[in-house]
Amino acid sequence: MPGDELISTFLTAQRAFTDRVHAVADDQWALPTPDQEWTVADLVGHLVTEHRWAGPLLSGVDLDAAGAVVADLYPAGPEPGGPGLVRAWDIAAAQSAEAFRAYGALAGTVHIGRGRAPAPEYLEEMNLDLVVHAWDLGTAIGYPDPLPGAAVTAVFADARPVVERTPAGMFAVPVEVPADAPVLDRLLGLTGRTPG
């Protein structure tokens, strides 16, 4: 997918996740999510951390240096839940969007868990994470609106190679979904989630 389409998908998926973060009620932060190890607060905290790393990684530093930058800026990590975690997400989302939209951001490589990778591959992985975790969060809190169809379709087009190059254990074992199932269901099945 061309870089401008990747960025457009990223911004759309990020807005979908933001809408769901802002919809979390005070008594929902401890609810379980489809990602079995995480509560709602854990899930949002994971995305906060992930998006805080985007700027340092896109600047070209290695994982250790990026981690040091994030730890220096945010020594306490994400907030545990509530309005503080919502604010933390909004700031992290704005920073990562700015980093990916910066001139030349997708021209280089980034150092991620599996080694050096082209920046567009990193953005493909971020897009998949945003869409799937937006579904996780929406399912956990009973969010009524569907995910944006264009973003789901765009992410699904890149999903199989993303899953295949991701280190073992990052996704659950794929769930079989009929070939004629909706695109979202096929995406969820590929990432080890049971649709519906």
Z-matrix of the N, CA and C atoms (Angstrom, degrees):
N
C 1 1.456
C 2 1.527 1 108.89
N 3 1.332 2 118.31 1 133.64
C 4 1.468 3 120.44 2 178.76
C 5 1.528 4 111.97 3 -58.80
N 6 1.347 5 115.22 4 154.37
C 7 1.450 6 120.08 5 -175.38
C 8 1.514 7 114.49 6 -57.82
N 9 1.356 8 117.27 7 -39.71
C 10 1.460 9 117.98 8 -178.50
C 11 1.520 10 111.17 9 -67.56
N 12 1.335 11 117.43 10 -33.52
C 13 1.461 12 120.39 11 176.61
C 14 1.534 13 110.83 12 -70.17
N 15 1.330 14 116.31 13 -38.49
C 16 1.470 15 119.32 14 176.28
C 17 1.524 16 110.67 15 -60.04
N 18 1.311 17 116.96 16 -43.90
C 19 1.461 18 120.74 17 -178.72
C 20 1.520 19 110.57 18 -68.27
N 21 1.330 20 117.60 19 -40.54
C 22 1.458 21 120.57 20 177.31
C 23 1.532 22 110.95 21 -61.16
N 24 1.327 23 115.88 22 -42.66
C 25 1.468 24 120.23 23 177.49
C 26 1.527 25 110.26 24 -63.86
N 27 1.313 26 116.17 25 -41.97
C 28 1.467 27 120.89 26 178.56
C 29 1.522 28 110.76 27 -58.05
N 30 1.317 29 117.70 28 -48.42
C 31 1.459 30 121.23 29 -177.10
C 32 1.527 31 111.09 30 -65.94
N 33 1.335 32 117.12 31 -38.45
C 34 1.462 33 120.68 32 177.99
C 35 1.526 34 110.86 33 -66.15
N 36 1.335 35 116.41 34 -46.10
C 37 1.467 36 120.35 35 179.89
C 38 1.522 37 110.98 36 -65.74
N 39 1.330 38 116.33 37 -37.21
C 40 1.458 39 119.82 38 179.02
C 41 1.531 40 110.88 39 -64.72
N 42 1.338 41 116.92 40 -40.25
C 43 1.471 42 120.01 41 176.79
C 44 1.522 43 111.01 42 -62.63
N 45 1.334 44 116.70 43 -39.91
C 46 1.465 45 120.05 44 179.14
C 47 1.531 46 110.59 45 -62.49
N 48 1.331 47 116.48 46 -42.14
C 49 1.462 48 119.13 47 177.82
C 50 1.529 49 110.15 48 -65.99
N 51 1.331 50 117.08 49 -42.23
C 52 1.469 51 121.25 50 179.06
C 53 1.520 52 111.34 51 -59.26
N 54 1.331 53 117.17 52 -43.94
C 55 1.467 54 120.41 53 178.60
C 56 1.516 55 111.01 54 -56.01
N 57 1.306 56 116.75 55 -40.54
C 58 1.465 57 120.91 56 -178.46
C 59 1.526 58 111.43 57 -74.29
N 60 1.332 59 117.32 58 -36.71
C 61 1.469 60 119.59 59 175.92
C 62 1.527 61 110.19 60 -60.35
N 63 1.312 62 116.17 61 -43.66
C 64 1.466 63 120.04 62 -178.62
C 65 1.527 64 112.54 63 -71.36
N 66 1.321 65 117.07 64 -15.08
C 67 1.461 66 120.81 65 179.03
C 68 1.525 67 113.11 66 -90.92
N 69 1.334 68 118.19 67 -6.60
C 70 1.471 69 120.41 68 -178.80
C 71 1.529 70 109.47 69 -67.10
N 72 1.323 71 116.15 70 124.33
C 73 1.462 72 121.20 71 178.26
C 74 1.526 73 110.09 72 -80.09
N 75 1.323 74 115.57 73 160.30
C 76 1.471 75 120.20 74 -176.87
C 77 1.524 76 112.89 75 -56.47
N 78 1.328 77 116.44 76 -31.53
C 79 1.465 78 119.40 77 -176.78
C 80 1.529 79 113.08 78 -94.86
N 81 1.345 80 117.30 79 13.21
C 82 1.467 81 120.22 80 -177.29
C 83 1.526 82 114.32 81 -107.85
N 84 1.324 83 117.91 82 -5.92
C 85 1.466 84 119.41 83 -174.37
C 86 1.523 85 113.19 84 -64.18
N 87 1.315 86 117.58 85 -27.41
C 88 1.467 87 120.44 86 -178.60
C 89 1.522 88 113.05 87 -94.60
N 90 1.342 89 117.75 88 3.08
C 91 1.461 90 120.11 89 180.00
C 92 1.527 91 110.82 90 -66.10
N 93 1.329 92 117.08 91 149.93
C 94 1.471 93 119.59 92 174.07
C 95 1.519 94 110.44 93 -73.19
N 96 1.322 95 115.72 94 159.30
C 97 1.465 96 121.95 95 176.44
C 98 1.527 97 108.75 96 -121.21
N 99 1.335 98 117.97 97 168.04
C 100 1.468 99 119.53 98 174.75
C 101 1.523 100 113.42 99 -59.13
N 102 1.318 101 117.42 100 -23.96
C 103 1.463 102 120.63 101 172.73
C 104 1.527 103 105.66 102 -81.12
N 105 1.302 104 117.82 103 98.78
C 106 1.461 105 123.85 104 -159.89
C 107 1.519 106 115.31 105 -57.98
N 108 1.316 107 117.76 106 -24.65
C 109 1.464 108 119.08 107 -177.07
C 110 1.520 109 112.48 108 -83.05
N 111 1.328 110 118.42 109 -9.61
C 112 1.458 111 121.50 110 -169.40
C 113 1.518 112 113.53 111 -119.65
N 114 1.333 113 114.19 112 140.02
C 115 1.460 114 120.59 113 165.56
C 116 1.529 115 108.19 114 -82.58
N 117 1.330 116 116.15 115 176.86
C 118 1.463 117 120.35 116 175.60
C 119 1.524 118 110.09 117 -57.86
N 120 1.330 119 117.49 118 -45.45
C 121 1.468 120 120.56 119 179.51
C 122 1.522 121 111.22 120 -63.23
N 123 1.330 122 118.03 121 -40.23
C 124 1.465 123 121.05 122 178.07
C 125 1.525 124 110.90 123 -61.27
N 126 1.331 125 115.92 124 -44.01
C 127 1.452 126 121.12 125 -178.06
C 128 1.529 127 111.31 126 -62.69
N 129 1.332 128 116.33 127 -47.93
C 130 1.462 129 119.52 128 179.32
C 131 1.531 130 109.78 129 -64.82
N 132 1.326 131 117.45 130 -40.98
C 133 1.459 132 120.74 131 177.69
C 134 1.519 133 112.32 132 -60.14
N 135 1.329 134 116.50 133 -37.81
C 136 1.470 135 120.94 134 176.97
C 137 1.527 136 110.68 135 -60.73
N 138 1.329 137 116.77 136 -45.59
C 139 1.468 138 119.85 137 179.98
C 140 1.523 139 111.55 138 -68.52
N 141 1.338 140 117.30 139 -35.55
C 142 1.462 141 119.90 140 175.81
C 143 1.532 142 109.52 141 -58.36
N 144 1.315 143 116.40 142 -50.58
C 145 1.465 144 120.62 143 -179.21
C 146 1.520 145 111.20 144 -60.79
N 147 1.316 146 116.69 145 -46.18
C 148 1.455 147 121.11 146 -178.68
C 149 1.533 148 111.48 147 -58.65
N 150 1.324 149 116.41 148 -41.77
C 151 1.467 150 119.54 149 -177.15
C 152 1.525 151 111.92 150 -78.62
N 153 1.327 152 117.85 151 -23.89
C 154 1.469 153 120.01 152 173.01
C 155 1.521 154 111.37 153 -66.35
N 156 1.317 155 117.52 154 -28.68
C 157 1.465 156 121.65 155 -178.57
C 158 1.523 157 112.51 156 -78.38
N 159 1.329 158 118.41 157 -18.91
C 160 1.466 159 120.62 158 -171.17
C 161 1.525 160 112.16 159 -59.43
N 162 1.321 161 117.86 160 -48.69
C 163 1.462 162 120.50 161 -178.12
C 164 1.513 163 112.95 162 -59.17
N 165 1.337 164 118.40 163 -53.18
C 166 1.468 165 118.56 164 178.13
C 167 1.532 166 113.52 165 -59.12
N 168 1.341 167 117.43 166 -41.61
C 169 1.458 168 119.22 167 -178.94
C 170 1.528 169 111.34 168 -65.06
N 171 1.323 170 116.65 169 -42.33
C 172 1.462 171 119.39 170 -179.85
C 173 1.521 172 112.68 171 -69.14
N 174 1.330 173 116.87 172 -17.97
C 175 1.468 174 119.54 173 176.90
C 176 1.525 175 111.36 174 -75.86
N 177 1.344 176 116.85 175 -10.61
C 178 1.459 177 120.55 176 174.55
C 179 1.504 178 116.04 177 104.12
N 180 1.344 179 118.58 178 -1.68
C 181 1.464 180 119.62 179 -178.53
C 182 1.520 181 110.05 180 -77.29
N 183 1.332 182 116.59 181 163.50
C 184 1.457 183 119.85 182 179.76
C 185 1.527 184 110.50 183 -81.83
N 186 1.335 185 116.49 184 178.12
C 187 1.462 186 121.23 185 -175.60
C 188 1.521 187 112.45 186 -60.22
N 189 1.326 188 116.81 187 -42.32
C 190 1.464 189 119.58 188 -178.66
C 191 1.526 190 111.09 189 -63.24
N 192 1.325 191 116.03 190 -44.37
C 193 1.463 192 119.68 191 -179.84
C 194 1.525 193 111.06 192 -67.48
N 195 1.330 194 116.81 193 -39.90
C 196 1.466 195 119.87 194 177.86
C 197 1.522 196 110.44 195 -63.59
N 198 1.332 197 116.04 196 -42.38
C 199 1.461 198 119.81 197 177.58
C 200 1.514 199 112.30 198 -61.45
N 201 1.326 200 116.33 199 -38.40
C 202 1.463 201 120.26 200 178.69
C 203 1.528 202 111.13 201 -65.50
N 204 1.333 203 116.64 202 -39.51
C 205 1.466 204 120.17 203 177.67
C 206 1.521 205 110.33 204 -62.41
N 207 1.326 206 116.33 205 -47.53
C 208 1.467 207 120.31 206 -178.51
C 209 1.525 208 110.33 207 -64.47
N 210 1.323 209 117.50 208 -43.51
C 211 1.467 210 120.60 209 179.80
C 212 1.519 211 111.68 210 -64.15
N 213 1.325 212 116.81 211 -35.66
C 214 1.455 213 120.23 212 179.21
C 215 1.525 214 111.30 213 -69.71
N 216 1.324 215 116.51 214 -40.21
C 217 1.465 216 120.46 215 -179.38
C 218 1.522 217 112.63 216 -76.20
N 219 1.337 218 116.09 217 -33.15
C 220 1.469 219 121.09 218 -174.48
C 221 1.526 220 109.56 219 -133.13
N 222 1.326 221 118.27 220 69.02
C 223 1.465 222 119.91 221 -173.97
C 224 1.521 223 114.42 222 -63.22
N 225 1.325 224 117.11 223 -24.59
C 226 1.468 225 119.30 224 -178.60
C 227 1.520 226 112.50 225 -90.87
N 228 1.335 227 118.31 226 -4.57
C 229 1.459 228 120.51 227 -176.34
C 230 1.517 229 110.67 228 74.68
N 231 1.345 230 117.81 229 -170.85
C 232 1.460 231 120.53 230 179.43
C 233 1.528 232 111.97 231 -66.08
N 234 1.324 233 116.59 232 154.24
C 235 1.457 234 121.56 233 174.19
C 236 1.527 235 109.13 234 -63.53
N 237 1.338 236 118.52 235 155.73
C 238 1.459 237 120.08 236 -176.63
C 239 1.521 238 114.66 237 -75.27
N 240 1.305 239 119.55 238 -14.38
C 241 1.464 240 121.69 239 -178.72
C 242 1.511 241 110.01 240 157.17
N 243 1.331 242 116.28 241 175.39
C 244 1.446 243 120.76 242 176.71
C 245 1.520 244 113.37 243 77.21
N 246 1.337 245 116.46 244 -162.90
C 247 1.472 246 120.53 245 -175.80
C 248 1.523 247 114.04 246 -56.59
N 249 1.334 248 117.38 247 -33.39
C 250 1.467 249 119.38 248 179.19
C 251 1.518 250 112.28 249 -64.21
N 252 1.313 251 117.08 250 -37.34
C 253 1.462 252 120.75 251 179.12
C 254 1.530 253 110.44 252 -73.11
N 255 1.324 254 116.71 253 -35.19
C 256 1.468 255 120.09 254 175.43
C 257 1.528 256 109.78 255 -61.97
N 258 1.331 257 117.07 256 -46.37
C 259 1.461 258 120.57 257 178.23
C 260 1.530 259 111.05 258 -62.47
N 261 1.331 260 116.26 259 -41.28
C 262 1.465 261 120.03 260 179.58
C 263 1.530 262 110.13 261 -60.56
N 264 1.334 263 116.65 262 -42.09
C 265 1.465 264 119.64 263 177.87
C 266 1.532 265 110.88 264 -63.46
N 267 1.316 266 117.40 265 -46.64
C 268 1.464 267 120.23 266 -177.87
C 269 1.529 268 111.16 267 -58.04
N 270 1.317 269 116.46 268 -41.46
C 271 1.471 270 120.45 269 -179.81
C 272 1.530 271 110.30 270 -69.14
N 273 1.329 272 116.58 271 -46.53
C 274 1.468 273 120.02 272 -179.24
C 275 1.526 274 110.85 273 -62.68
N 276 1.334 275 116.75 274 -39.90
C 277 1.461 276 120.76 275 -179.88
C 278 1.527 277 110.63 276 -64.69
N 279 1.321 278 116.73 277 -43.15
C 280 1.468 279 119.90 278 179.03
C 281 1.523 280 110.79 279 -63.80
N 282 1.333 281 116.98 280 -39.65
C 283 1.461 282 120.41 281 -179.30
C 284 1.527 283 111.62 282 -67.87
N 285 1.327 284 117.34 283 -41.55
C 286 1.466 285 118.99 284 -179.09
C 287 1.522 286 110.47 285 -70.41
N 288 1.333 287 117.14 286 -37.46
C 289 1.469 288 119.52 287 177.44
C 290 1.524 289 110.36 288 -61.87
N 291 1.322 290 116.28 289 -42.98
C 292 1.465 291 120.24 290 178.14
C 293 1.527 292 110.90 291 -62.78
N 294 1.327 293 116.71 292 -40.74
C 295 1.468 294 120.60 293 -178.47
C 296 1.524 295 111.36 294 -65.26
N 297 1.325 296 117.40 295 -43.96
C 298 1.466 297 119.71 296 -179.00
C 299 1.527 298 112.26 297 -71.21
N 300 1.337 299 117.24 298 -29.33
C 301 1.468 300 120.20 299 -179.09
C 302 1.528 301 112.80 300 -84.66
N 303 1.319 302 117.43 301 -8.47
C 304 1.461 303 120.37 302 -178.91
C 305 1.531 304 110.54 303 -62.34
N 306 1.318 305 115.31 304 147.50
C 307 1.465 306 120.44 305 -179.03
C 308 1.533 307 110.36 306 -57.63
N 309 1.320 308 116.30 307 126.98
C 310 1.459 309 121.67 308 176.66
C 311 1.516 310 115.14 309 80.11
N 312 1.334 311 117.79 310 4.80
C 313 1.470 312 119.48 311 -175.25
C 314 1.519 313 112.56 312 -60.72
N 315 1.327 314 117.29 313 -32.79
C 316 1.465 315 120.29 314 -176.89
C 317 1.525 316 113.12 315 -95.45
N 318 1.314 317 116.54 316 7.97
C 319 1.469 318 119.95 317 -176.83
C 320 1.522 319 112.88 318 -85.41
N 321 1.305 320 117.31 319 -21.82
C 322 1.462 321 119.77 320 -173.85
C 323 1.515 322 113.32 321 -105.40
N 324 1.335 323 114.62 322 -154.53
C 325 1.460 324 121.45 323 177.13
C 326 1.524 325 108.84 324 -121.09
N 327 1.317 326 114.30 325 161.12
C 328 1.461 327 120.25 326 176.60
C 329 1.524 328 108.54 327 -127.50
N 330 1.309 329 115.55 328 151.81
C 331 1.456 330 121.07 329 178.19
C 332 1.520 331 107.45 330 -97.47
N 333 1.340 332 117.26 331 109.83
C 334 1.459 333 121.90 332 179.87
C 335 1.521 334 108.73 333 -121.62
N 336 1.310 335 117.45 334 -174.76
C 337 1.457 336 120.96 335 -172.00
C 338 1.512 337 115.21 336 -56.28
N 339 1.315 338 117.80 337 -31.30
C 340 1.466 339 120.59 338 -178.96
C 341 1.516 340 112.99 339 -94.63
N 342 1.344 341 116.75 340 8.93
C 343 1.458 342 120.99 341 178.95
C 344 1.517 343 111.48 342 112.44
N 345 1.329 344 115.87 343 -163.75
C 346 1.458 345 120.50 344 178.17
C 347 1.524 346 110.02 345 -71.64
N 348 1.333 347 116.52 346 136.95
C 349 1.458 348 121.08 347 179.97
C 350 1.522 349 108.85 348 -143.52
N 351 1.329 350 117.30 349 151.23
C 352 1.466 351 119.47 350 174.77
C 353 1.525 352 110.09 351 -59.71
N 354 1.316 353 115.95 352 140.60
C 355 1.462 354 119.68 353 -178.77
C 356 1.531 355 113.24 354 -55.61
N 357 1.352 356 119.75 355 -37.31
C 358 1.464 357 117.90 356 177.44
C 359 1.531 358 113.30 357 -61.20
N 360 1.338 359 117.37 358 -33.96
C 361 1.470 360 119.25 359 176.36
C 362 1.528 361 110.71 360 -64.73
N 363 1.304 362 116.50 361 -40.47
C 364 1.468 363 121.25 362 176.56
C 365 1.526 364 109.70 363 -59.08
N 366 1.322 365 117.49 364 -43.06
C 367 1.461 366 120.80 365 -179.73
C 368 1.528 367 110.89 366 -68.00
N 369 1.323 368 117.86 367 -37.35
C 370 1.475 369 120.07 368 174.74
C 371 1.528 370 110.39 369 -57.95
N 372 1.325 371 116.32 370 -42.10
C 373 1.463 372 120.47 371 -179.41
C 374 1.528 373 111.17 372 -68.15
N 375 1.323 374 116.92 373 -39.16
C 376 1.466 375 120.23 374 176.59
C 377 1.529 376 110.61 375 -63.92
N 378 1.337 377 116.90 376 -39.65
C 379 1.457 378 120.20 377 179.56
C 380 1.526 379 111.49 378 -63.64
N 381 1.326 380 115.83 379 -44.57
C 382 1.468 381 119.43 380 177.93
C 383 1.520 382 110.01 381 -60.65
N 384 1.311 383 116.83 382 -44.98
C 385 1.462 384 120.98 383 -179.35
C 386 1.529 385 111.25 384 -60.62
N 387 1.319 386 116.90 385 -42.96
C 388 1.465 387 120.33 386 -179.36
C 389 1.521 388 111.47 387 -63.11
N 390 1.319 389 117.44 388 -47.01
C 391 1.465 390 119.86 389 -176.80
C 392 1.520 391 111.09 390 -66.77
N 393 1.321 392 116.86 391 -47.46
C 394 1.467 393 119.63 392 -177.41
C 395 1.526 394 110.55 393 -66.07
N 396 1.325 395 117.69 394 -42.01
C 397 1.458 396 119.07 395 -179.76
C 398 1.531 397 112.18 396 -73.93
N 399 1.336 398 117.74 397 -25.94
C 400 1.466 399 119.13 398 171.70
C 401 1.528 400 109.60 399 -64.24
N 402 1.341 401 116.27 400 -38.60
C 403 1.466 402 119.25 401 175.40
C 404 1.524 403 110.39 402 -65.59
N 405 1.339 404 117.03 403 -45.37
C 406 1.466 405 120.33 404 177.76
C 407 1.531 406 110.91 405 -54.55
N 408 1.326 407 115.71 406 -48.87
C 409 1.462 408 120.56 407 -175.98
C 410 1.520 409 110.76 408 -67.64
N 411 1.323 410 116.58 409 -44.73
C 412 1.457 411 119.67 410 179.51
C 413 1.518 412 112.09 411 -61.73
N 414 1.330 413 116.40 412 -39.55
C 415 1.463 414 120.44 413 178.21
C 416 1.520 415 110.65 414 -65.07
N 417 1.316 416 116.70 415 -42.21
C 418 1.471 417 121.02 416 -177.26
C 419 1.524 418 112.20 417 -63.63
N 420 1.333 419 116.97 418 -38.19
C 421 1.473 420 119.48 419 -174.09
C 422 1.526 421 112.97 420 -101.73
N 423 1.333 422 117.14 421 0.69
C 424 1.455 423 119.68 422 -179.53
C 425 1.517 424 113.23 423 72.56
N 426 1.325 425 117.25 424 35.76
C 427 1.464 426 121.19 425 -179.48
C 428 1.520 427 109.13 426 -67.82
N 429 1.336 428 118.33 427 130.68
C 430 1.468 429 119.59 428 -169.36
C 431 1.522 430 116.35 429 -82.61
N 432 1.321 431 118.96 430 -24.48
C 433 1.462 432 120.70 431 -171.48
C 434 1.526 433 111.38 432 -86.22
N 435 1.331 434 117.06 433 145.36
C 436 1.474 435 119.68 434 178.45
C 437 1.522 436 111.42 435 -73.58
N 438 1.312 437 115.01 436 161.47
C 439 1.461 438 120.25 437 172.91
C 440 1.528 439 109.31 438 -69.49
N 441 1.333 440 117.59 439 152.73
C 442 1.469 441 119.64 440 179.42
C 443 1.521 442 111.11 441 -64.05
N 444 1.335 443 115.77 442 121.33
C 445 1.456 444 121.06 443 -173.04
C 446 1.514 445 114.01 444 -60.17
N 447 1.344 446 117.24 445 -39.26
C 448 1.465 447 119.39 446 -178.42
C 449 1.520 448 111.22 447 -64.43
N 450 1.324 449 117.09 448 -39.13
C 451 1.462 450 120.37 449 179.19
C 452 1.526 451 110.72 450 -68.03
N 453 1.329 452 116.70 451 -41.23
C 454 1.465 453 120.01 452 178.64
C 455 1.524 454 110.02 453 -60.85
N 456 1.329 455 116.53 454 -46.24
C 457 1.466 456 120.84 455 -179.64
C 458 1.525 457 111.34 456 -62.75
N 459 1.326 458 116.61 457 -43.51
C 460 1.467 459 120.45 458 179.79
C 461 1.521 460 111.41 459 -63.93
N 462 1.316 461 117.16 460 -42.92
C 463 1.465 462 120.91 461 -179.78
C 464 1.529 463 110.45 462 -66.92
N 465 1.331 464 116.81 463 -40.52
C 466 1.465 465 119.32 464 -179.67
C 467 1.526 466 111.22 465 -62.00
N 468 1.331 467 117.10 466 -34.48
C 469 1.468 468 120.37 467 -179.93
C 470 1.523 469 112.06 468 -60.79
N 471 1.333 470 117.31 469 -29.49
C 472 1.472 471 121.88 470 -179.62
C 473 1.528 472 112.90 471 -102.81
N 474 1.327 473 117.36 472 -2.93
C 475 1.468 474 120.10 473 -165.43
C 476 1.522 475 114.17 474 -67.42
N 477 1.323 476 117.64 475 -43.57
C 478 1.467 477 118.44 476 -174.84
C 479 1.530 478 112.23 477 -61.07
N 480 1.340 479 119.58 478 -48.81
C 481 1.469 480 117.70 479 176.97
C 482 1.524 481 113.24 480 -63.58
N 483 1.341 482 116.98 481 -32.06
C 484 1.471 483 119.15 482 176.82
C 485 1.523 484 110.07 483 -63.35
N 486 1.327 485 116.71 484 -48.06
C 487 1.469 486 120.74 485 -179.38
C 488 1.522 487 110.26 486 -63.31
N 489 1.329 488 116.93 487 -41.10
C 490 1.463 489 120.35 488 -176.62
C 491 1.522 490 112.76 489 -67.61
N 492 1.331 491 117.94 490 -30.64
C 493 1.468 492 118.88 491 -179.22
C 494 1.531 493 112.39 492 -92.57
N 495 1.323 494 117.10 493 -2.29
C 496 1.456 495 120.98 494 -179.79
C 497 1.525 496 109.44 495 -80.97
N 498 1.333 497 118.13 496 137.43
C 499 1.465 498 119.76 497 179.93
C 500 1.529 499 112.73 498 -55.03
N 501 1.323 500 115.53 499 146.16
C 502 1.464 501 121.26 500 -179.51
C 503 1.522 502 110.57 501 -55.12
N 504 1.311 503 115.05 502 141.53
C 505 1.460 504 121.01 503 177.97
C 506 1.513 505 114.46 504 94.72
N 507 1.342 506 117.36 505 -13.13
C 508 1.459 507 119.55 506 179.33
C 509 1.526 508 111.16 507 -73.94
N 510 1.324 509 116.94 508 -30.57
C 511 1.455 510 122.81 509 176.08
C 512 1.513 511 108.90 510 -121.58
N 513 1.336 512 115.95 511 150.52
C 514 1.457 513 120.28 512 172.94
C 515 1.530 514 109.03 513 -71.61
N 516 1.318 515 115.73 514 168.00
C 517 1.463 516 120.92 515 178.07
C 518 1.527 517 108.79 516 -60.58
N 519 1.342 518 118.13 517 133.51
C 520 1.467 519 119.48 518 -179.35
C 521 1.531 520 112.63 519 -54.65
N 522 1.316 521 115.40 520 146.32
C 523 1.458 522 123.36 521 177.72
C 524 1.526 523 107.37 522 -101.92
N 525 1.323 524 116.31 523 133.50
C 526 1.466 525 119.10 524 -179.99
C 527 1.517 526 110.47 525 -68.06
N 528 1.316 527 115.01 526 130.58
C 529 1.459 528 122.72 527 179.30
C 530 1.525 529 106.66 528 -132.34
N 531 1.334 530 118.93 529 138.85
C 532 1.469 531 119.83 530 179.45
C 533 1.522 532 112.22 531 -55.29
N 534 1.320 533 116.03 532 144.33
C 535 1.462 534 121.41 533 -177.91
C 536 1.516 535 112.59 534 -61.61
N 537 1.340 536 116.72 535 -25.08
C 538 1.466 537 119.77 536 -179.52
C 539 1.526 538 112.18 537 -98.23
N 540 1.334 539 117.06 538 12.86
C 541 1.472 540 120.73 539 178.08
C 542 1.529 541 109.27 540 -69.37
N 543 1.331 542 117.36 541 160.50
C 544 1.468 543 119.91 542 175.75
C 545 1.533 544 111.14 543 -55.55
N 546 1.323 545 115.25 544 153.13
C 547 1.466 546 120.36 545 -176.92
C 548 1.522 547 111.07 546 -56.86
N 549 1.326 548 117.70 547 -42.22
C 550 1.465 549 119.74 548 -179.92
C 551 1.519 550 110.79 549 -60.01
N 552 1.324 551 117.79 550 -43.32
C 553 1.464 552 120.81 551 179.90
C 554 1.523 553 110.99 552 -61.68
N 555 1.331 554 116.63 553 -40.01
C 556 1.474 555 119.47 554 179.24
C 557 1.526 556 110.98 555 -68.11
N 558 1.326 557 116.54 556 -36.47
C 559 1.468 558 119.85 557 176.58
C 560 1.519 559 110.49 558 -65.14
N 561 1.317 560 116.63 559 -45.32
C 562 1.466 561 120.07 560 -179.76
C 563 1.518 562 111.15 561 -63.26
N 564 1.338 563 116.97 562 -42.61
C 565 1.457 564 119.98 563 178.46
C 566 1.511 565 112.17 564 -61.00
N 567 1.326 566 116.89 565 -39.65
C 568 1.455 567 121.74 566 179.80
C 569 1.520 568 111.63 567 -62.25
N 570 1.345 569 116.96 568 -31.28
C 571 1.461 570 120.73 569 -179.05
C 572 1.532 571 112.31 570 -96.56
N 573 1.336 572 116.01 571 14.60
C 574 1.459 573 119.84 572 173.27
C 575 1.515 574 115.10 573 84.52
N 576 1.324 575 117.12 574 17.84
C 577 1.460 576 121.00 575 179.57
C 578 1.519 577 110.14 576 -106.83
N 579 1.321 578 116.30 577 148.65
C 580 1.451 579 121.52 578 177.59
C 581 1.515 580 108.64 579 -94.65
N 582 1.329 581 118.15 580 114.03
C 583 1.464 582 119.49 581 -178.34
C 584 1.526 583 111.71 582 -65.66
N 585 1.330 584 115.01 583 159.32
C 586 1.453 585 119.98 584 170.28
C 587 1.468 586 115.19 585 88.80
